[in-house]
Amino acid sequence: MTLSGAATDRSGAVKQSNVVKGVAFLVVAAVGVSAYLFFGDALSLEHLAERETQLRRYRSEHPIQVYVIAFAAYAGVTGLSLPGAAVLTLVYGWYFGLVRGVVLVSFASTIGATLAFLLSRYLLRDAVQRRFGERLSAFDQALAAEGAFYLFTLRLIPAVPFFIINLVMGLTPIRTSTYWWVSQLGMLPGTAVYVYAGSTFPDLKTLAERGVGGILSPQLIAAFIALVPHPR
């Protein structure tokens, strides 16, 4: 095979790969939009509060299935970067209690975050590298050396949206295994704070009336401040 033929084959393979990734991106986007349109209202506190009796009954009648469904729902919401993760965290705190809620949300959120990270990496990274490769080289070197530290710091700052972290870190060279365990540890404090806040409400009606903003008690604000790394 001549050099020109090999180059043509490589060019054709790249184009085919780009088409496949483009189609995959459209499919993921369509699934995300469809899921939000069909289930977005179902994740609101008001909707869940109206079905509080049904939720309690289902937990009593299906003690195992309820954990599987709750786990899959949370991982799906975070994996597709849908709104509602904060609401679900509060509801799970009320529904499952502090310890079980923290365990469930911690592992489900990490699985969802890793899924979003992988989608970003395999659907977007090549395009970004081709467009900004030279500019990203120094950044990639820094992330390769200290990526775990940067990721852990970002995970501890509640003001940084998690879906942005998942998207941006997918464009970096950080290893998937590192991303997994650092996210698991970094998100744990914030998860515990939110689950604890949800577990303090006697019912969903009260939680819905106060809203997500209504949980910001002085103790909770102090807990969030404690999570933010301070310069030494």
C-alpha positions as CSV (number, residue, x, y, z in Angstrom):
1,M,0.0,0.0,0.0
2,T,1.3,3.4,-0.9
3,L,1.7,6.3,1.5
4,S,-1.1,8.2,-0.2
5,G,-3.3,5.1,0.0
6,A,-2.6,4.7,3.7
7,A,-3.3,8.4,4.3
8,T,-6.6,8.1,2.5
9,D,-7.5,5.1,4.6
10,R,-6.7,7.0,7.8
11,S,-8.7,10.0,6.6
12,G,-11.7,7.8,5.8
13,A,-11.4,6.0,9.2
14,V,-11.3,9.4,11.0
15,K,-14.4,10.6,9.1
16,Q,-16.3,7.4,9.8
17,S,-15.3,7.7,13.5
18,N,-16.5,11.3,13.5
19,V,-19.8,10.3,12.0
20,V,-20.3,7.6,14.5
21,K,-19.5,9.9,17.4
22,G,-21.8,12.6,15.9
23,V,-24.7,10.1,15.7
24,A,-24.0,8.9,19.3
25,F,-24.0,12.4,20.6
26,L,-27.3,13.1,18.9
27,V,-28.8,9.9,20.4
28,V,-27.5,10.8,23.9
29,A,-28.9,14.3,23.6
30,A,-32.2,13.0,22.4
31,V,-32.4,10.6,25.3
32,G,-31.6,13.4,27.7
33,V,-34.1,15.8,26.3
34,S,-36.8,13.1,26.2
35,A,-36.1,12.0,29.7
36,Y,-36.4,15.6,31.0
37,L,-39.6,16.2,29.1
38,F,-41.2,13.0,30.3
39,F,-39.8,12.9,33.9
40,G,-38.8,16.4,34.7
41,D,-42.0,17.3,36.5
42,A,-42.0,13.9,38.3
43,L,-38.7,15.0,40.0
44,S,-40.2,18.2,41.5
45,L,-40.8,18.4,45.2
46,E,-44.4,19.3,44.7
47,H,-45.1,16.2,42.5
48,L,-43.4,13.9,44.9
49,A,-45.2,15.4,47.9
50,E,-48.5,14.6,46.3
51,R,-47.5,11.0,46.2
52,E,-46.0,10.7,49.6
53,T,-48.5,8.1,50.8
54,Q,-47.8,6.0,47.7
55,L,-44.1,6.3,48.2
56,R,-44.3,5.1,51.8
57,R,-46.5,2.2,50.8
58,Y,-44.2,1.1,48.0
59,R,-41.2,1.2,50.4
60,S,-43.1,-1.1,52.8
61,E,-44.3,-3.5,50.1
62,H,-41.1,-3.6,48.1
63,P,-38.2,-3.1,50.4
64,I,-35.5,-4.4,48.0
65,Q,-36.9,-3.1,44.7
66,V,-37.2,0.4,46.0
67,Y,-33.4,0.7,46.4
68,V,-32.7,-0.6,42.9
69,I,-35.2,1.8,41.4
70,A,-33.9,4.7,43.5
71,F,-30.3,3.9,42.6
72,A,-31.0,3.6,38.9
73,A,-33.0,6.8,38.9
74,Y,-30.2,8.8,40.6
75,A,-27.5,7.4,38.4
76,G,-29.6,8.2,35.3
77,V,-30.3,11.8,36.3
78,T,-26.6,12.5,37.0
79,G,-25.3,10.5,34.1
80,L,-27.5,12.4,31.6
81,S,-26.8,15.7,33.5
82,L,-30.5,16.3,34.1
83,P,-31.8,18.8,36.6
84,G,-33.1,17.4,39.8
85,A,-30.1,15.8,41.6
86,A,-30.3,18.2,44.5
87,V,-34.0,17.5,44.9
88,L,-33.5,13.8,44.8
89,T,-30.7,14.0,47.4
90,L,-33.0,15.7,49.8
91,V,-35.9,13.3,49.1
92,Y,-33.6,10.3,49.5
93,G,-32.5,11.7,52.9
94,W,-36.2,11.9,54.0
95,Y,-37.1,8.5,52.3
96,F,-34.2,6.3,53.4
97,G,-32.7,8.1,56.4
98,L,-29.2,9.4,56.9
99,V,-27.0,6.4,56.6
100,R,-28.8,4.5,53.9
101,G,-29.4,7.7,52.0
102,V,-25.7,8.7,52.1
103,V,-24.6,5.2,50.9
104,L,-27.1,5.1,48.1
105,V,-26.6,8.7,46.8
106,S,-22.8,8.4,47.1
107,F,-22.4,5.4,44.9
108,A,-25.2,6.3,42.5
109,S,-23.9,9.8,42.0
110,T,-20.4,8.5,41.4
111,I,-21.6,6.0,38.8
112,G,-23.7,8.8,37.1
113,A,-20.8,11.2,37.2
114,T,-18.4,8.7,35.7
115,L,-20.9,7.9,32.9
116,A,-21.2,11.6,32.1
117,F,-17.3,11.8,32.2
118,L,-17.0,8.9,29.7
119,L,-19.6,10.3,27.4
120,S,-17.7,13.6,27.4
121,R,-14.4,11.9,26.8
122,Y,-15.5,9.6,23.9
123,L,-17.9,12.0,22.2
124,L,-16.2,15.4,22.6
125,R,-12.5,15.1,23.5
126,D,-11.2,14.4,20.0
127,A,-13.0,17.4,18.5
128,V,-11.7,19.6,21.3
129,Q,-8.2,18.3,20.9
130,R,-8.2,19.0,17.2
131,R,-9.5,22.5,17.7
132,F,-7.4,23.5,20.8
133,G,-4.7,20.9,20.9
134,E,-1.7,23.2,21.2
135,R,-3.4,25.4,23.8
136,L,-4.4,22.4,25.9
137,S,-1.0,20.7,25.9
138,A,0.3,22.5,29.0
139,F,-3.1,22.1,30.7
140,D,-3.0,18.4,30.0
141,Q,0.5,18.0,31.4
142,A,-0.6,19.7,34.6
143,L,-3.7,17.6,34.9
144,A,-1.7,14.4,34.3
145,A,0.5,15.4,37.3
146,E,-2.0,16.8,39.7
147,G,-5.4,16.0,38.2
148,A,-6.6,14.2,41.3
149,F,-5.9,17.2,43.5
150,Y,-7.7,19.6,41.2
151,L,-10.7,17.3,40.9
152,F,-10.9,16.7,44.6
153,T,-10.9,20.5,45.2
154,L,-13.6,21.1,42.7
155,R,-15.8,18.4,44.2
156,L,-15.6,20.0,47.6
157,I,-16.9,23.4,46.3
158,P,-20.8,23.2,46.2
159,A,-21.0,26.3,44.0
160,V,-19.4,24.5,41.0
161,P,-22.1,22.5,39.1
162,F,-21.3,18.9,39.0
163,F,-22.3,18.4,35.4
164,I,-19.7,21.0,34.4
165,I,-17.0,19.2,36.3
166,N,-18.0,15.9,34.5
167,L,-18.0,17.6,31.1
168,V,-14.7,19.4,31.5
169,M,-12.8,16.6,33.2
170,G,-13.8,14.2,30.4
171,L,-11.7,16.4,28.1
172,T,-8.6,15.9,30.2
173,P,-6.2,13.0,30.3
174,I,-7.1,12.0,33.9
175,R,-7.6,8.2,34.2
176,T,-11.1,6.9,34.6
177,S,-10.2,4.9,37.8
178,T,-8.7,8.1,39.3
179,Y,-11.8,10.1,38.4
180,W,-14.0,7.4,40.0
181,W,-12.4,7.2,43.4
182,V,-11.6,11.0,43.7
183,S,-15.2,11.8,42.9
184,Q,-16.4,9.3,45.4
185,L,-14.4,10.9,48.2
186,G,-14.8,14.5,47.0
187,M,-18.6,14.3,46.7
188,L,-19.1,12.5,50.0
189,P,-19.1,15.5,52.4
190,G,-21.6,17.5,50.3
191,T,-23.7,14.4,49.8
192,A,-23.8,13.8,53.6
193,V,-24.8,17.5,54.2
194,Y,-27.7,17.3,51.7
195,V,-28.9,13.9,52.8
196,Y,-28.8,15.0,56.5
197,A,-30.9,18.1,55.6
198,G,-33.5,15.9,53.9
199,S,-33.6,13.5,56.8
200,T,-34.6,16.2,59.2
201,F,-37.9,16.9,57.5
202,P,-40.9,14.9,58.9
203,D,-42.7,14.8,55.5
204,L,-42.4,15.8,51.9
205,K,-45.1,18.4,52.1
206,T,-43.0,20.4,54.6
207,L,-39.9,20.0,52.4
208,A,-41.9,21.1,49.3
209,E,-43.3,24.1,51.0
210,R,-39.8,25.3,52.1
211,G,-38.1,24.3,48.8
212,V,-34.5,23.6,48.3
213,G,-33.6,27.2,49.4
214,G,-35.5,26.6,52.6
215,I,-33.0,24.1,53.9
216,L,-30.3,26.7,54.3
217,S,-30.2,26.8,58.1
218,P,-27.2,28.4,59.8
219,Q,-25.9,25.0,60.6
220,L,-26.1,23.9,57.0
221,I,-24.5,27.1,55.7
222,A,-21.6,26.5,58.2
223,A,-21.2,23.0,56.9
224,F,-21.0,24.2,53.3
225,I,-18.4,26.9,54.2
226,A,-16.4,24.2,56.0
227,L,-16.3,22.2,52.7
228,V,-14.6,25.0,50.7
229,P,-10.8,24.7,50.8
230,H,-9.1,27.8,52.2
231,P,-5.7,29.1,51.1
232,R,-2.9,28.5,53.5
